[in-house]
Amino acid sequence: MRHLSPSIRRGFTLVELLVVIAIIGTLVGLLLPAVQAAREAARKSQCQNHVKQISLGCLNYESASRRYPTSGEGKTGAGLDTLNVNSFFTQILSFIEQGNVYSMMNPKAPYWAPANQLAAATNIPGLRCPTNGLSKDEFGGLNSAAVAANAQFKYYGSTDYMPNAYTDIDPATGRRIKWSGSNRGAYKQALLTVDQSSKVSSASDGTSKTCIFFEDAGRNMQNGGKRSPALGGNTVWVRTSGGQSTTIVSGDGNWVDGQSPDMPPGDGVGIGTCPNRWADPDNSSGVSGAPWDEGNSPRMTTIINNTKNPLGGSGNTCTWNMNNCGPNDEPFSMHAGGGCFGGLADGSVRWFDETIDAQIVRQFVDPADGEAPLNAD
């Protein structure tokens, strides 16, 4: 009788296992960039949709009010820094499906007033860009009313978008020429105004050629504003209603001076505004370019995403804590492809490549330059 020996199962050798692991690692290495690219494309698309909704909200506000919402920031005829008690975003809340937040606010009072603090602590996803990997919730700063109420979200809500207040890029040289005293320099008012004096007809270049806001992702609370949240400081405060603008003076029943800890140390002032908050009117800004480059002709860096590298800026150029450097009050985003989205006055969205010429950006911000449009593509 023959005895059959049991079969012996042969396992993988060490070399074979290493080969399999190497193949799996290679496949993962090939797939990971594709997965990351797909995720970034989804985030970019979501951000573009946010810009679209804000643009439409602004347009619908104009249709209902027969005037555009405030820019938040601007200047008086004498060139004095002026802020509206409301921000651009505060005024359009009801037109971007945030009417419940607006109903909590007293529009005659500043957002840091006790009556408005809890509303200003609302985190509104539509005002944030998911591509922004720099900002954190705490960059909005602690909201004392939200902390006292033990609210789930204890910070002031922030935004990654910047309403355009003006541009002061010279049409001839591309340099920045600031408003100084009675000399307006190259200052041109954007379509949005601090006193809400603009309408669709104000965009004589056409609403499809006028940009009302850009992305500005990456601002943080440590970069306090240059303007004072107190009456009698370096800033004129106004209130607008029904097409009328009224200067707020001492003794106003709805006014409360902004104080620490809710307001941060300012840039050149003891207590300042906080430009990264959606409720702060100083989240608006002019389009001027990087401070280290503003006197050069031609420009050495771009207007869009200026001083992007290295992260945080450089001592050789400027650091992001300086006004107008990087995301500190200039168009800026973290999107792959190099550029940022802008919302136009007709409710549409446009991609602005970071290589675009400074004069093209200026033309899109100025609603009435009357120039033949340069190629923006």
C-alpha positions in Angstrom: 0.0 0.0 0.0 1.3 3.4 -0.9 1.1 6.2 1.7 0.5 9.6 0.3 2.4 12.2 2.2 0.3 15.3 3.1 0.9 18.2 0.8 3.1 21.0 2.1 1.8 24.5 1.6 4.5 26.9 0.6 4.2 30.5 1.9 5.5 33.8 0.6 9.2 34.3 0.8 10.5 37.5 2.4 11.6 38.8 -1.0 8.1 38.3 -2.4 6.5 40.1 0.5 8.9 43.0 0.0 8.0 43.2 -3.7 4.3 43.2 -2.9 4.7 45.9 -0.3 6.8 48.0 -2.8 4.1 47.6 -5.5 1.3 48.7 -3.0 3.4 51.6 -2.0 4.0 52.7 -5.6 0.2 52.5 -6.3 -0.6 54.5 -3.2 2.0 57.1 -4.3 0.4 57.3 -7.7 -3.1 57.6 -6.4 -2.5 60.0 -3.5 -1.8 63.1 -5.6 -4.9 62.3 -7.7 -7.0 62.0 -4.6 -5.6 65.3 -3.2 -6.2 67.0 -6.5 -9.8 65.8 -6.6 -10.3 67.1 -3.0 -8.8 70.5 -3.9 -10.9 70.7 -7.0 -14.0 70.1 -4.8 -12.9 72.7 -2.3 -12.2 75.2 -5.1 -15.6 74.6 -6.6 -17.3 75.1 -3.2 -15.4 78.4 -2.7 -16.4 79.5 -6.2 -20.0 78.8 -5.3 -19.7 80.9 -2.1 -18.4 83.8 -4.2 -21.4 83.3 -6.6 -23.9 83.4 -3.7 -22.4 86.5 -2.2 -22.4 88.2 -5.6 -26.0 87.4 -6.1 -26.9 88.4 -2.6 -25.3 91.8 -3.3 -27.2 92.2 -6.6 -30.5 91.2 -4.9 -29.9 93.7 -2.2 -29.4 96.4 -4.8 -32.6 95.3 -6.5 -34.5 95.6 -3.3 -32.9 98.8 -2.0 -32.1 100.6 -5.3 -28.6 101.0 -4.0 -25.6 98.7 -3.3 -24.7 97.7 0.2 -22.0 99.6 2.0 -18.3 98.8 1.3 -17.8 99.2 5.0 -14.7 101.3 4.6 -14.1 104.6 2.7 -13.1 108.2 2.9 -14.9 111.5 3.4 -14.5 114.3 0.9 -11.7 115.6 3.1 -9.9 112.3 2.9 -10.6 111.1 6.4 -10.9 107.4 7.1 -14.5 106.5 7.4 -16.3 103.3 8.5 -20.0 102.4 8.3 -21.5 101.0 11.5 -22.5 98.0 9.3 -20.3 95.8 7.3 -21.0 94.8 3.7 -21.8 91.2 4.9 -24.1 92.4 7.7 -26.2 94.2 5.2 -26.6 91.3 2.8 -27.3 88.6 5.5 -30.9 88.4 4.6 -30.0 87.9 0.9 -27.6 85.0 1.5 -30.0 82.9 3.6 -28.9 84.3 6.9 -32.0 86.4 7.8 -32.2 84.7 11.2 -28.8 86.2 12.1 -29.7 89.6 10.8 -32.9 89.5 12.8 -30.8 89.2 16.0 -29.0 92.4 15.3 -29.6 96.1 15.9 -28.3 97.6 12.6 -27.9 101.0 14.3 -25.3 99.7 16.7 -21.8 98.4 16.1 -21.3 94.7 16.1 -19.4 94.6 19.4 -22.3 96.3 21.2 -24.0 94.0 23.7 -27.1 93.8 21.5 -25.1 92.4 18.6 -22.3 90.3 20.1 -24.1 86.9 20.1 -25.1 87.4 16.4 -21.6 88.4 15.5 -20.4 85.1 17.0 -22.2 83.2 14.3 -19.9 81.0 12.2 -21.2 81.3 8.6 -19.7 78.6 6.3 -20.7 80.5 3.2 -18.3 83.3 4.2 -15.4 81.0 4.5 -13.4 79.3 1.8 -12.6 75.6 2.5 -9.3 75.9 0.6 -8.0 78.2 3.3 -5.7 76.0 5.4 -4.2 78.9 7.4 -7.1 80.4 9.3 -8.6 78.9 12.4 -11.9 79.6 14.2 -10.0 81.2 17.1 -8.5 83.8 14.8 -11.9 85.6 15.0 -11.1 86.3 18.6 -13.1 85.4 21.7 -16.5 86.9 21.9 -17.2 87.8 25.5 -21.0 87.4 25.2 -20.6 84.0 23.7 -18.2 83.0 26.4 -20.6 84.2 29.1 -23.5 82.3 27.5 -21.3 79.2 27.2 -22.2 79.1 23.5 -20.9 76.3 21.4 -19.1 78.7 19.2 -17.2 81.2 21.3 -15.5 83.3 18.7 -16.4 86.2 16.4 -17.3 84.7 13.0 -14.7 85.4 10.3 -14.7 85.8 6.5 -12.3 84.9 3.7 -13.7 87.6 1.4 -12.8 91.3 1.0 -15.2 93.9 -0.4 -13.4 96.4 -2.6 -13.5 100.0 -1.3 -11.1 101.7 -3.7 -7.9 101.3 -5.8 -5.0 103.8 -5.8 -2.9 102.2 -8.5 -1.8 104.9 -11.0 -3.1 104.3 -14.5 0.1 105.6 -16.1 2.9 104.0 -14.0 1.2 101.2 -12.0 2.6 102.7 -8.8 0.5 103.3 -5.7 -0.2 107.0 -5.1 -2.0 107.5 -1.8 -4.6 110.1 -1.0 -2.8 112.8 1.0 -4.6 115.8 2.4 -6.5 117.5 -0.4 -4.6 115.5 -3.0 -6.5 112.4 -4.0 -3.5 110.9 -5.7 -4.5 107.9 -7.8 -7.5 107.1 -5.5 -10.5 105.8 -7.4 -13.7 104.8 -5.5 -14.9 101.3 -6.1 -18.5 100.5 -6.9 -19.3 99.9 -3.3 -19.2 103.0 -1.2 -19.1 103.6 2.6 -22.2 105.9 2.4 -24.2 103.6 0.1 -24.4 106.2 -2.7 -23.9 103.8 -5.6 -26.4 102.1 -7.9 -26.2 99.9 -11.0 -25.9 103.0 -13.1 -22.7 103.9 -11.2 -20.9 101.1 -13.0 -20.6 103.0 -16.3 -18.0 100.4 -17.5 -20.6 97.7 -17.1 -21.5 95.5 -14.2 -19.9 92.5 -15.9 -16.6 94.4 -15.9 -16.7 95.6 -12.3 -15.4 93.5 -9.4 -17.0 94.2 -6.0 -15.0 91.8 -3.9 -12.1 89.4 -3.9 -11.1 86.4 -1.9 -8.8 87.4 1.0 -8.0 84.1 2.8 -5.5 83.9 5.6 -6.1 87.1 7.6 -5.8 86.6 11.4 -6.8 88.6 14.5 -3.2 89.4 15.3 -3.3 91.8 12.3 -5.4 94.5 14.0 -6.9 97.2 11.8 -5.6 100.8 11.5 -8.9 102.4 12.5 -10.3 103.1 15.9 -13.5 101.5 17.1 -14.1 104.6 19.3 -15.6 107.9 18.6 -13.1 110.8 18.7 -10.3 108.6 17.4 -8.7 108.6 13.9 -11.9 107.4 12.2 -15.2 109.0 11.2 -18.2 106.6 11.9 -21.4 106.8 9.9 -24.8 105.2 9.8 -26.7 104.8 6.5 -30.4 104.4 6.0 -32.7 105.1 3.1 -30.0 106.6 1.0 -29.0 109.0 3.8 -25.6 109.0 5.6 -25.4 110.4 9.1 -22.2 110.9 11.1 -22.3 109.3 14.5 -21.4 111.7 17.3 -20.8 111.4 21.0 -24.0 110.8 23.0 -25.6 108.6 20.3 -27.9 106.2 22.0 -26.9 103.2 19.9 -23.2 103.7 20.0 -20.7 101.8 22.3 -16.9 102.2 22.0 -15.1 99.0 21.1 -12.9 97.9 24.0 -10.5 95.1 24.9 -10.7 92.1 25.1 -13.2 91.9 22.3 -11.2 94.3 20.1 -7.6 93.6 19.3 -4.5 95.8 19.5 -4.6 98.1 16.5 -2.1 98.9 13.8 -0.9 102.3 15.0 -3.8 102.7 17.4 -4.2 101.3 20.9 -7.4 99.4 20.2 -8.2 98.6 16.6 -10.8 97.1 14.3 -10.6 93.4 13.3 -10.6 93.1 9.5 -11.0 89.3 9.4 -14.5 89.3 11.0 -17.6 89.3 8.8 -19.3 91.8 11.0 -16.4 94.3 11.0 -16.8 97.1 8.4 -13.0 97.2 8.2 -13.0 93.8 6.4 -13.3 96.0 3.3 -10.1 97.3 1.7 -8.5 99.1 -1.1 -6.5 97.3 -3.8 -3.0 98.7 -3.8 -0.5 95.9 -3.9 2.4 94.9 -1.7 3.9 97.7 0.4 7.5 96.9 -0.6 6.5 97.1 -4.3 4.1 100.0 -4.4 6.6 102.5 -5.6 8.1 100.3 -8.4 7.3 100.8 -12.1 6.9 98.2 -13.5 5.8 96.2 -10.5 8.1 93.4 -9.4 5.3 91.3 -7.9 1.7 90.6 -8.6 -1.4 92.3 -7.1 -3.1 88.9 -6.8 -1.4 86.7 -4.1 1.4 89.2 -3.5 4.3 87.9 -1.5 2.8 84.4 -1.5 6.2 82.7 -0.8 7.6 82.1 1.6 4.6 81.5 3.9 4.3 84.4 6.2 6.4 86.7 4.0 10.1 87.6 4.3 12.3 90.3 5.8 13.6 90.8 2.2 10.2 91.9 1.1 7.5 92.2 3.8 5.9 90.0 6.5 2.2 89.3 6.5 1.6 91.3 9.7 2.2 94.4 7.6 -0.8 96.1 6.0 -1.2 95.1 2.4 1.4 92.3 2.6 0.2 88.8 1.5 -3.4 88.2 2.8 -3.4 91.3 5.0 -6.0 93.3 3.1 -5.1 92.4 -0.4 -6.6 89.8 -2.9 -5.3 86.4 -1.8 -6.2 82.7 -1.9 -4.6 79.2 -1.3 -6.1 77.7 -4.5 -4.0 75.4 -6.6 -3.3 77.0 -10.0 -2.3 80.4 -8.6 -5.1 83.0 -8.4 -8.3 83.9 -6.7 -12.0 84.4 -7.4 -13.7 87.7 -7.6 -17.4 88.5 -7.4 -18.7 90.9 -10.1 -21.5 93.4 -9.9 -23.7 91.5 -12.3 -23.8 88.5 -9.9 -21.2 86.4 -11.8 -17.8 85.0 -10.7 -14.4 85.5 -12.4 -11.1 83.8 -11.8 -8.2 86.2 -11.6 -4.9 84.5 -12.3 -2.0 85.7 -10.1 0.0 86.7 -13.1 -2.6 89.2 -14.3 -1.3 92.7 -14.9 -1.8 95.3 -12.1 -3.6 97.6 -14.6 -6.2 95.0 -15.4 -7.0 94.5 -11.7 -7.3 98.3 -11.3 -9.7 98.4 -14.3 -12.0 95.8 -12.7 -12.0 97.6 -9.3 -12.7 101.1 -10.8 -16.4 101.0 -12.1 -16.0 104.1 -14.3 -12.4 104.3 -15.6 -13.8 104.6 -19.2 -10.8 102.7 -20.6 -10.9 100.1 -23.3 -10.7 96.9 -21.3 -7.3 95.0 -21.4 -7.3 91.3 -21.9 -8.0 89.7 -18.6 -7.7 86.1 -19.6 
